[in-house]
Amino acid sequence: MGRLALFTGCLTQVAMAASAPPQLRLQDGHYGLFVDGAPFTILGAQVHNSSNYPEALKKVWPAVKDLHANTVEVPVAWEQIEPVEGKFDFSFVDTLLREARQNKVHLVLLWFGTWKNTSPQYTPAWVKLNNQRFPRMLDKEGKNSYCLSPLGEQTLQADRKAFTALMSHLKKADGEQHTVILMQVENEVGTFGAVRDFGPKAQAAFERDVPAAVLAHKKPLATGAAKGSWRAVYGDYADEYFHAWAIASYIEEVAKSGRAVYDLPMYINNALRDPTEPLAPWKNNFSAGGPTYDVIDIYKAVAPHIDIVAPDLYMAESDKIKAVLGQFQRPDNALWVPEVGNAEVYARYLYQVLGSGSLGVSPFGMDYFDYANFPLGAKLTDQRMVAPFARVFAAFAPMQRQWARWAFEGRTHGVAEGDDHADQTVLMKGWKAKVTFGQWSFGEKDWPSNSKELPPHAARTDGGVAIAQIADDEFVLVGQFARVRLEALEGGDRAQLISAEEGQFDQNGHWLMERRWNGDQVDWGLNFTAHPLVLKVKMGSYR
Ligand code: DGJ
């Protein structure tokens, strides 16, 4: 588990530690990101790739506010902090810290260094233009790739120095306040169009034996040797695995050095390979060497200073989202979704992600800069783009601390409407929730009158529900465009809804009831509509 704290203390004690540094903790198989000493749900907003300048922030804060985000993810570019080698400029970081505090949000900083979406585009000119000192990867014919080699010693030294300077500055500027709660090291690493570096140094390393740490984490192929060269052990996967090892080793050095001066939790993000097609060796179909699900073990083996390997969700299909969440949520890897597309179709997945025990989730491109990353995300760049996500975050925001605590205790569940609109069942302790979609709030789907005219949302896939089982017979539900029926796992005929209250938890965790749902509002299950809201529900069984 590397550098993780195993959690044994009592939550109320740690909640007192208001100035404790951010920390990732693991308890009974569940992860929590502790901020100011208590679990915290990141309701994030990731800004555009060029919004890392003071002037650009003016278009960020209004969107962050509209979104009800509590955390903003912002790039810090190597070219920006070290335009001249050895001369650092942290003025943007200082502005960002000041304005984030004024806006009462936390920050996740994204280190755009050697690799940003695999490319060196964010490195300073003195790196970009000096291939002798900062070599690019070579192909089999010895031709330069666009991508910097992970085996470039001087590149590593220079990146590590810049990142460590950033961490050292953060320690001075933020070591008390902890506005920054998480660091992303590099961005969507890997290489497109080449499976690995074929330069002489890389080739020599490729022909050496697979390091013992890798072997201990990543099993040899069934047809491979138990140890030996990469090819002997990993066959047709050898090139991809080797490249993953090379990049992970590089990132480990950067992260380790940064954490030595200021120990914040750190993660890396991933441009996914197809999560549902059968696993096969790289065939120019994803960025090789990045932390795709099949090489998480290699990253864990060589990069213990990286706490989390996180998926960026830009595949809108529900079966793919489900597969990805399963692939990245592991006993040795906390689920954290630092990017999800900002098209409306993704909004429902916030329930699934937040209900799955994730540390949080962050739609990408949440600022009012006039740039749309359609077809990956939305066509819109204004409040209409933010609104579908804002509605969900608004429901979670007041109770984000409780939600994080329930997640850390393993009490939360989440579903998003599948592309097939099929019913879903959530199994809990003693109870199950049946979740259905695409119907009117009154009556049953199969009533002739109801099936004759379906509600407009039936043709869409906007439904989602997150449920926390906060006590044996008590539940907190948040949802939209879905109907939930709670049923006992045993003695279902004697189970009864005792109360369903609409309301909100305040910042101190006290429940503020706004109304009790009864009569029509409960006779047909608990119906969530276009306006996400929070219900606190008690169930019981009569004898
Ligand atoms: C994923 C990257 O991590 C982001 O920085 C951004 O480039 C999006 N893709 C595309 O908008």
Residues whose N, C-alpha, C, O or C-beta is under 5 A from the ligand:
A	BS01	DGJ	E188 N373
